[in-house]
Amino acid sequence: MGSFKGHALPGCFFLVAGLWWAGRFSLWYVTRRNKSLGSTRLASRSTQHRLDILEGSTMLFFSVVGMLAEQFVSDGPWLHLYDYTELHWEKLHNWQHSTMYLFFGLAGAISIIVHTTDAAPLALDRLMLALAFFMEGFLFLYHLHGRAMLDVHVHQLLLFSVFGEATVSFLEVFHRGNILLELLRASLTILQGSWFWQIGFVLYPPSGAQWDQMDHNNMMFITMCYCWHLAIGLLIVCVVYCNVSCVVKSRLKNTPPIEMGLLKPRETEPDSEDEVL
């Protein structure tokens, strides 16, 4: 991660994940509220399980790619943890990043198991996701020793979004399907993604114009900039929710009366497993 690209790539991943969650959870909530559309294919429990499997598979794939990239880049440790000749640890930053990817990979694997078998309780996927975010923040917390003041500050700000995601994901273990928690997780994920990009521009600017790492005014600006990122993340999620809601209501308005009549008997179906939890 010691480069602009190294921060931009995870930034893109979290941005896409946040937008995906915002769109998916908005669609699920709006379609379930409109009972005439509640039994359509997009809102069915089987479709939701397939999407959960897709999410888990994607998370597992990118986590494995991230671990391999951290280990086998040209200046990576190549699976060597300790140099017995020189008597020092090998590339611990790469090992810490690999460990972060490991826990997201475990979260993806558990999600696949939960939604393809009955071997584990449904809430375990949210618990593992919360653990993955917590371990990311925990490792970052002890990742900053000896760095410049501004470098430490931008990473400390990142911890607010990471630990926030861990807390929200843990609350979802007990309040699964709560739209406020789901959209808040999406907002914090977008914030984390955009802030990774911001860290890249501050510490490794493509233009080559270096920031003064010890200037207190730069720290004040970066703190204010973080608030702007949060506001933009919340705004993006609101826009996604409003657009999804408008599209669903437009479809509902254009649904022929005959089709509406065929859909009404399905309203008496029991709530899905996600809604019960």
N, C-alpha and C positions, 0 to 999 in steps of 0.2 A: 504493500500500500504506500510505499515511500515515493509516490509520484502522483502527477495529476490524473493519469489514467487509472491508477490504483484506487483513487477515491471516486472517480467518475463512474467506474463500472458497478461497484456496489450501490452507488447513488441511483443509477438507472434501475437496478433490480428493485430497490425499495420504492422508487417512484411508481414503477409498473405494478408492484404488489399492492401499494396503497390505492391506486386508481382501480385496479381489479376488485379489491375488497369493497370500495365505495360503490362501484356499479353493481356488483353481485348482491350485496346486502340490501341496497336500495331497491333493486328489482324484486328480491324475495319479500321484503316487507310490504311494498306497495301492492304486489299481486295478491298477497295473503289478506290484505285489508279489503281489496275489492273482491268480494266473495264470488262474483260471477266469473272472475278470471282465476280464482284461487286454485282450481283444479286443472289448469292448463299445464302443458308439458313443462314450461319454464319453472313453475312453482311446485312441481311434484317432488316427492321425497326421493325418488330414484334418481332424478336429475341432480338434485342437491348432493346426493352421495357420489355421483359420477364426478361432479365438480370438485368435491373434497378429495377424491382420489387423484384427479388431475393436478390439483394444488400440491398435494403431498409428493407426487412424482416429480413435478417441476422443482420443488424445493430440494428434494433429494438429489436430483441431477445437477443443479447449479452448485449445491454444496460440495459434491464430489469434485466438480470441475474447479471450484475455488480452492479446495485442499490440494489438488494436484498442481494447480498453478503456483500456490505458495511454496510448495516443496521443490518443484522441478523447473522453476525459472533459472536463468543462467547463473544468478547469484544466490540461489536458494540453498537450503541446507541439505537437500537430497536425502531426507530421512535420517540424517546424522544429528543427534541431539547434543552430543558432547565430544569435544576433541581431546582425546587422551594424550595426544602428542604435545599440544600447546596448553593443555589443562584449562579450557574455558568452554562455556556453552556455545553452541552453534546457532546463530541466526534466531534468537529467541522471539523477535518480532514476527518472523514468519511462522514460527510454531504457535504463537498466540493467535494469529489470524487463522491458522489451520484449525485450532481448537474452537474458535467461534463458528467456523463453517461446520465443524463436526456436530455441534449441538443442533444447528438448523437441519443438518442431514438426518439426525436422529428424530427430530420433530416431524420431518417429512415421512420417514419410514414408519413411525408410529401412526401417523394419519392414514397411511395406506392400509396398515393392519386393522385399524379401528373400523374403517369404512369398507373393508372387503371380507372381514371375518367377524365372528362373535367372541373372539378371544380376549377382548379388552373392552372396558367401559367406554361409552361414547365421549365422556368429558376428558378422557386422557389426551386427546389431540390438543385441546386448549391448554392443558396443564404443561405438556411438553413444549408448546409454542411459548408459553410464559417463561419456562425454564431457559429456552434458547435465548430469548431477549435478555433475561436476567444475566446469563453467563456472558453475553456480549458486553453488557454494561460493566459487569464485574471485572472482566479482563481489561477493558479500556481504562477502568479506574486505576489500575496498577500498571498502565502502559505508558505513563507520561513522565517518569522520573528523569530529571536532568534536562528537560526540554526548555525552550525559551518561553517567556511569559505568555505571548500571544498564542503560541502553539498549544500550550496547556489549556488556555482559556477556551479556544474553539472546540477542543475535545471535551472539556467539562460541560459545555453547553449541549453537546451531542448526547451526553449522559441523561439529560432531562427527558429527551424524547425516548431514549432506549428504555430507561427504567419506567417511564410512563407506559410504554407499550407492554412491558412485563406485568405491570400492575393491572392494566385493563384486561389483558389476556387471562390473568389469574381470576379476575372477577367473573369472566365469562365461563369459567368452570362451574360456577354456581348460578349464573344468570344467562345461560345459553339462549341465543336468539334475541337478546335485548338490543334493539336497534341503536340506542344511544351509545352503548359500549362498542358495538361493532363499527359504527361510523367514527367514533373517537379513535379507535385503533387504526382505522384507515387514515385519519387525519395525521396522527403521530407518525405513521409509516411514511406518508408523503413528506412530512417535516424532516424525518431522518434522511430520506433520499435527497431532498434538496439541500440539506445541510452538508452532506458528504460532498456535493458539488461545490458548495461554498468553501469548505475546508480546502479542497483542491485549488480553488482560485486564490485563497489566502496564502497557503504554504508553498504551492508549486504553480505560480501564475504562468499561463502559456505565453503571455507577453514578455515575461522576463523581468518585469518591474516588481522588485521585492518589497514586501511590507516591512516596516520597522517593527520587529518583534518585541521591542521593549517600550513602545510608545503607548502611554495610557489612553490617549485619545482614540487610538485604533481599537483598544479593548472596549471603550464606550460605544464606538460605532458598531462593532461586531455584535455586542449585546443587543443593541437596538435592531440590528439586522436580523438577529435570531427571532425577535418578536414579529418582524415583518414576514419571515418565513412561516411562522406559526399561523399568522392571519391569512396568508395566501393558501396554506394547506386547508384550513377550515373553510375558506371561501370555495376552493375547488370541490371539496366534498359536498358543500351545499348546492353548488351548481350541478354536480352529477346527480344528486338526489332530486332536485327540481326537474331536471330534464327527463330522468327516468319516470318520475311521477306524471309529467305531462304526456309522455309517450303512452304510458299504460292507460291513463284516463282517455286519451284520444282513441286508443284501440277499443276501450270499453264503450265509448260513445258510438263507434262505428260498427259494433257487433250487432248483427241482425237479430231481431226479436226471437226467431225460431231457434237460433243457436243459443241465445240466452236461456230459453226454456229447457233446452237439452242440458245445459250446464247446472241449472238450479238444483236438481236432485243430488248432485255431487257435493253440495254444501254440507250435507249431514255427515260426511266422512269424518272420522276421528282426526284430531290434530296430529301433525307429524311428530316424530321423535324429537326433532330439533325444537319445535314449539313447546313441547311438554317440559323440556329441560331449560 
